[in-house]
Amino acid sequence: MKNSKKINLIYITILLSSILLLVKCQTKSSNSRAYIEANTQLEAGRYLVIIGGCNDCHTEEYAMKEGNVPEDEWLTGSVIGNQGPWGTTYASNLRLFVQDINEDDWVETIQTRKSMPPMPWMNVNNMSDVDARAIYKYLKSLGPKGEKMPRNVPPGKVPKTPYISYVPLNMDVEH
């Protein structure tokens, strides 16, 4: 009786270990697959930039002009600050940013960076390796252009640039 219990325990242990291994492999592979299919990585990167809303913040006046900004102006950053309890942040010039890092560092940044609002890092951190690489290749294809954006301004300081306030009004303070 004791031997059959040991054998059952061994089988259960092997089964659970196999399931955990499969789950781990599935998690790893899902991070390395493309979620966007296109003829080329450049097409996929361009599409991801558009539907991901990257231009909304990282291209000056993109949203205000309803996307009618020439593509050669895309992703050069914005001097319009985003002010909230965190201070004032600026959407960086991604075309200059990718000139200073390699593709692997870009993917790591996309998947691990935690930074100040309004950048939705909690969402971007979930991007697959393949899709992050497609965006990198697209950004590199645009080439460097523009200037670095102003430094972030700490809370309580007034920025010298135009800014959008993200301070909720008439909100219950208990939230």
C-alpha positions in Angstrom: 0.0 0.0 0.0 2.8 2.4 0.8 4.5 1.7 -2.5 1.4 2.5 -4.5 1.0 5.8 -2.6 4.6 6.7 -3.4 4.2 5.8 -7.1 1.0 7.9 -7.2 2.8 10.8 -5.6 5.7 10.4 -8.1 3.2 10.4 -11.0 1.4 13.5 -9.6 4.7 15.3 -9.1 5.8 14.5 -12.7 2.4 15.6 -14.0 2.4 18.9 -12.1 6.1 19.5 -13.1 5.2 18.9 -16.8 2.2 21.2 -16.6 4.3 24.0 -15.0 7.0 23.5 -17.6 4.4 23.7 -20.4 3.0 26.9 -18.9 6.4 28.4 -18.5 7.3 27.5 -22.2 3.9 28.9 -23.4 4.5 32.2 -21.5 8.0 32.6 -23.0 6.9 31.8 -26.5 3.9 34.2 -26.3 6.4 37.0 -25.6 8.4 36.2 -28.7 5.6 36.0 -31.2 4.4 38.7 -33.4 0.8 39.8 -32.6 0.7 42.0 -35.7 1.2 40.4 -39.1 2.5 42.4 -42.0 4.5 41.9 -45.2 7.6 43.5 -43.5 8.6 44.4 -40.0 8.7 48.1 -41.1 5.0 47.8 -42.1 4.2 46.2 -38.7 6.1 48.8 -36.8 4.4 51.7 -38.6 1.0 50.1 -38.0 1.8 49.6 -34.3 2.9 53.2 -33.9 -0.4 54.4 -35.5 -2.8 52.2 -33.6 -0.8 52.3 -30.4 -1.3 56.1 -30.3 2.4 56.8 -30.2 2.0 59.9 -32.4 -0.7 61.3 -30.1 2.0 62.4 -27.6 5.3 61.9 -29.4 4.4 64.0 -32.5 3.8 67.7 -32.0 0.1 68.6 -32.6 -0.7 65.2 -34.1 -4.0 64.8 -32.3 -5.0 68.5 -32.8 -4.4 68.1 -36.5 -6.3 64.8 -36.6 -3.3 63.0 -37.8 -2.6 65.3 -40.7 1.1 65.6 -39.9 3.7 64.5 -42.6 5.2 61.2 -41.7 8.7 62.7 -41.8 7.7 64.8 -38.8 6.4 61.8 -36.8 7.8 60.8 -33.4 10.1 63.9 -32.9 8.7 64.6 -29.5 6.6 67.4 -28.1 7.4 70.5 -26.1 3.8 70.5 -24.8 4.2 69.2 -21.2 1.9 66.8 -19.4 1.4 68.1 -15.9 -0.1 66.3 -12.9 0.7 65.4 -9.3 4.0 63.8 -10.7 5.2 67.2 -12.1 5.5 67.9 -15.8 6.7 65.3 -18.3 7.4 65.6 -22.0 7.0 63.0 -24.7 10.5 62.2 -25.8 11.9 62.4 -29.3 11.8 58.7 -30.1 13.8 59.1 -33.3 16.7 60.5 -31.4 16.2 58.0 -28.6 16.7 54.9 -30.8 19.9 56.3 -32.3 21.5 55.9 -28.9 20.5 52.3 -28.1 20.6 49.0 -29.8 17.6 46.8 -30.6 18.0 44.5 -27.6 18.1 47.5 -25.2 15.0 48.9 -26.9 13.1 45.7 -26.3 14.2 45.6 -22.7 13.2 49.2 -22.2 9.8 48.6 -23.7 9.2 45.6 -21.5 10.6 46.8 -18.2 10.5 50.6 -17.9 8.5 52.2 -15.3 8.2 55.9 -15.6 6.0 58.9 -15.0 2.5 59.4 -16.5 0.9 59.9 -18.9 3.0 57.2 -20.7 1.1 54.0 -20.3 4.1 51.8 -19.4 1.8 49.3 -17.7 0.4 48.5 -21.1 3.5 48.9 -23.2 5.4 46.5 -20.9 3.3 43.7 -22.3 4.4 44.1 -25.9 6.0 41.1 -27.5 9.7 41.0 -28.5 8.8 40.8 -32.2 6.4 43.7 -32.1 8.8 45.8 -30.1 11.6 45.0 -32.6 9.2 46.0 -35.5 8.7 49.5 -33.9 12.4 49.9 -33.3 13.1 49.1 -37.0 10.4 51.5 -38.1 11.8 54.3 -35.9 15.3 53.7 -37.2 14.0 53.8 -40.8 12.7 57.3 -40.1 16.2 58.5 -39.2 17.2 61.1 -36.6 15.4 64.4 -36.7 14.5 67.2 -34.3 15.8 68.1 -30.9 15.7 66.6 -27.4 12.7 67.6 -25.4 12.8 69.7 -22.2 13.7 68.1 -18.9 10.8 67.0 -16.7 9.7 69.7 -14.2 9.2 68.6 -10.6 5.9 68.9 -8.8 5.0 72.4 -7.6 7.1 74.1 -10.3 5.6 75.9 -13.3 7.0 74.8 -16.7 8.1 77.4 -19.1 6.5 75.6 -22.0 2.8 75.1 -22.8 1.3 72.2 -20.9 -1.8 70.1 -20.5 -3.1 69.6 -16.9 -4.1 66.1 -15.8 -5.5 67.3 -12.5 -9.0 65.9 -11.9 -11.5 68.4 -10.8 -14.5 67.7 -8.5 -13.2 64.3 -7.7 -13.9 62.7 -4.3 -10.5 62.7 -2.5 -11.2 59.2 -1.1 -10.6 57.6 -4.5 
